[in-house]
């Protein structure tokens, strides 16, 4: 007994499938925009909150709070990169989908993600933001180390447990930096990883489905 789904008469027409793929691509674009906006809001809000807390602590003569600042920054950065990895994964998927649509339509109907976006990912603005983030983190590390070693001074906060504070501060910096590097690595490889999967598993299906024409 033949499979009704295998009958060409029961297959969707080529133009309908192309239209559906274009609609999916546009929907993915909306998800990517929403994800990027959420990442930016989270980063700005988190950085602002940490900066305000650090300033208030220094003004109120509680600068020892700065010993925890690098770990807090690392946690924020790692979480933002974790969220950003999802967005980049969607971008890699959308890039391959756009290529499939171009093959089906004969023209690059949608081409933002696989033509334009890769040049923006390595743009000067992106590199500048990352450079400023690294500089901000290094300042936080310096401030934390200063406060940690200040506990060695008699009369300063934590003097009776100075060694513990110094060790705890440096361990938190190392752990936080390690977690951040892992998150950054995953985020930077997610785009290509998802694109490779989509190209291997879905590209041929996307370009061949829809046997009835036009």
N, C-alpha and C positions, 0 to 999 in steps of 0.2 A: 504494500500500500504506500503510495507516494505521500510525501510530506507537503501539506498545503502551503506551508511557509516557503518551500523551495520553488513553488510555481512563480515564474516571472510576473504573472498577472497579479499576484498578491504582493509583489514588492512595491515599495514607494517609488515614485518617479524621481529622477535625478535632481530636478530643480527643487522639489520639496525638501529633499535631504540637505541640499546645499543651503537652503533657507533656514532649516533647523540648526545647522552648524553655525551659521552666521549669528543667529539669535543666541546660541549658547556662548559664542565668543563675546558678544556684547554684554551678556549677563556676567561673564567672568570679568570683563573690564570693570563693571560696577563693583563687583566684590573686591577686586584689587584696589580700586580707588578708596573704597570704604576701609579696607585693611590698612592702607598707607596712612590715611587720615587718623585712624585710631592709634597707630604706632607713634605718629608725630605728637598727638595730644598726650599720650602716656609719657613719652620722653620729656616733653616740655614741662608737664605737670610734675613729674617725679624730680627732675633736675631743679626746678624752681623750689619745690618743697624742701629738698635736701639743702639747697643754698640758704633758704630762709632759716632753717633749723640750725645750720652751722653758724650763721651770722648772729642769731639770737644767743646761742651758746657762748660765743666769744664775747659779745657785749655784756653778758651777765657773768663773766668771769668763770665760765665752765667750759673752757677750751678743750678740756680733756675728752669731751664728747667727740672731738674730731678723730680720735683713735678709731672710731667705728665708721667713719665716713667712707674710706675706700671700699669696705665690704658692702656698704649700702649702695654705693655707686655700681659695684660689680653685679649685685643682685638685680638692680634696675636694668642695667645694660643687657645682662643675660636674658632677662625676661622679655625685653623689647626685641632682642635678636631672635628669640624663640618664636615670638609672634610674627616677626618679619620673615622668618624662614617659611612660614605658611604662605605668606603673600608671594614670595619669590617662587615657591612651588607652583602656585596658581599661574604665575607669569610664564614659567617654563612649559606648563601644560598648554596655555593659551598660544604660545609661540608656535608650537607644533600644529595646533588646531588651525591657526592662521595659514600655515604653509599648506595644509590639506585643502583648505578653502580655496587658496590660490590655484592649486592644481585642478580642482573641480571647476572653478569658474573661469580659469584661463587668464585671470588678472588678479592682482593682489587687492581684493576687495577690502580686507582688513589686514593691516600690516604693521600696526604700531609696535606690538610686543616682539616680533621677530626681526624687525628692521631698525626701528628707531630706539626702542628701550635699551638694547645692549650698549649703545653708545652713551646713554645717560648714566648707566650703572657705573661706568668708569670715568665719568665727567669730573672736571675740576671742582665743581661745587660739592660733589659727594666726597671727594678726597679731602677737601677743606674741612667739611663737617667732621669727618673721621679724625683728621689731624687735631682739630680743636677739642674733640672728645678725649683723645689720648693726652693732650696737654692738661686738660682739666683733671683727668684722673691722676696724672703724675703730681700735680699740685696737691691733690687730696692725700696722696701717699706721703709726700714730703711733710705735710701738716700733721698727719697721723704719727709719723716717726718722731717728729719734734716733740709732740705731746707725750709719746710713749717714753722716750728717753728723759723727758723732763721729770718723770716720776722718780728719777734717781736723786733729784735735788731734795734735801731735807725740808720738810714743811709743805711740799707740794702734794697735791691730791694723789693718793695711791702709793706714796713713798714706801710704806711698809710692805707692799707687794709689788715693788717696781719690776722685778724680774718676771713675774707672772704677766704683768701688763705688757711688757715688751714682747714676750713670747706670743701672747695671745694676739697682739696687734699684727705681728709679722705673719703668724699662721693664717689669720683672717685675710690678710692681703694676698698671700699665696693661693689660698683656696678660692678666693673671689676672682683673682686673675685667671686661674686655671679654668674655672667655670665659664668665665667670659670668653676665653679663647676657644673653648669647645663650642659654645653657642655661636660665635663668629664663624668658626669653620663650617658648622652645619648650615648656617645662613648663606654663606658664600658658595657652597656646593649644591644647595637645594635646587636652584634654578636648572642647572645642567643635569642633575640627577633625575628630576621629574621629566624634563624634556627628553632624556634618553629613553625612559620607560614609555612615555607616550609615543615616541617615534617607533620604538620596537613593537609595541603591543597594539597601537591604535591607528597609526598613520595609514597603513594599507587598507584597513577597514573603512576609515573615513573617506578615502579617495575612491574606493570601489563600490560602496553601498549605494543602492538606488539603481537598479538595472533597467528600469523602464524609463524611457526618455520621451520628450525632453524634460 
